[in-house]
Amino acid sequence: MNSRRTFLQGAINAIAGLGGASQLLGMNQPLPVESHPVRPNASDRSTGIAPIPVIAPDVKNLAFTIDNGAKVFQLIAEPVKRKIAPWKTIDCWGFNGSSPGPTIQVNQGDHVRVILENRLPESLAIHWHGLEIPYAMDGMPYLSQKPIGPGSRFVYEFTVHQNGTYFYHSHSPMQQMMGMVGMFILHPSRVHAPAVDHDFGIVLQEWAVLPNNTVPNTANMEWNWLTFNGVSSPMTTPLIVRLGSRVRARFVNLGMDHHPIHLHGHTFVVTGTEGGRQPETLWGPANTVLVGVAQARDIEFVATNPGEWMLHCHMPHHNMNAMSDLLGDRMMMTADTADERALSQMQTLASQVGFEHVHHAPIAPDANKVPGFPQDAFMDMGMDEAVAKPENNGLPRNWSAMMMGMMTLVRVLPRDLYDLVMNDLQRGYVAPLPPVGERPPGERDGHHEQHQRKDEEGREGGSR
Ligand SMILES: [Cu+2]
């Protein structure tokens, strides 16, 4: 396997001290609680121990202090600049510099105090979605509390008796669509059986950011940007799991659409909802879980199948993004034109935003005679370099070409590769990209020559 060889070589270079680049692109921030960068298998662990912390890729955890037995969190509502794609930074609203806001993780039975500071230009209140807490803490402006004005603070304080996947959000709909949501994880006092080795959290969001704009249009009905934890694929950081481990992934949806989240290569069970743990009698096999608006879903599976498996919303428009955004105020001319012209346009755009090359996959010599062409033919834009980070080390060249919108990878890695990636992650080592000619295994037949030929034609077209 060439990609594996390249990867191993990269790792060997790193160990030899030849690659010292410590670009901690997109890395998770240190957890406020004990971190488990390399985790034992479930079989190595006994139940009854403390649950492992949830990792929400691309989102920080919110640190806390202890005051007289209470866990105290400082939550700041404020405007946020969020880079959701290599060429796209939006002006949204969130918490502590992030949208979604940082993940809050506490234990069942904890007494929690959240000091909310409002640095927004308007009032708000924060609702604790699904928590059975006193009415005065429910965060309903004018009902349970006065709206929290700009520059003001409000202290939310309650004891949590539930466990599961919950979230916090502004209760004003337009503020929600500006990004004001975050995960609130309640770990059970006794770890659920079977215990998991990896526990991930993902917030599903969508945004209406029209071309040439940076501010989401919260009154708009065209939700054209789709994100996992505030970034669109291929900026999403893969979930790295060890072959044979038991994995939990938690999804929270606060948007305008329901999202059927699909996992490749594995069968999972839905072990929890926004109401907490489901009884085992309800765990039917599935590979797609519908996460409705305002819902949470926990899935669990044993990662038995090695590979780089997609995890994505299956709504076709949700594993795309706003292509028109790249074009600014110009019309895209792929339809009813020669592929050279389309290529030329896409190449121009690609060079503006730092894509490597836009046309990776072969097309038929007579493609333009076929009604409906092109569809996806010019859409695959490799941007491996723009999104390079340790978690992507070892992926094949142009892996990012069809990664868009609400999509990420579950990398199920054999122990040696898993340990290498974890090692890279700890040292912040970004492996060099595989050579351009590197193809995924199994793609070495006549397609290759055809691909090369069309590539050259494409370049000629692009230079005209
Ligand atoms: Cu979707």
Residues whose N, C-alpha, C, O or C-beta is under 5 A from the ligand:
A	BS01	CU	H258 H259 P260 C313 M315 H318
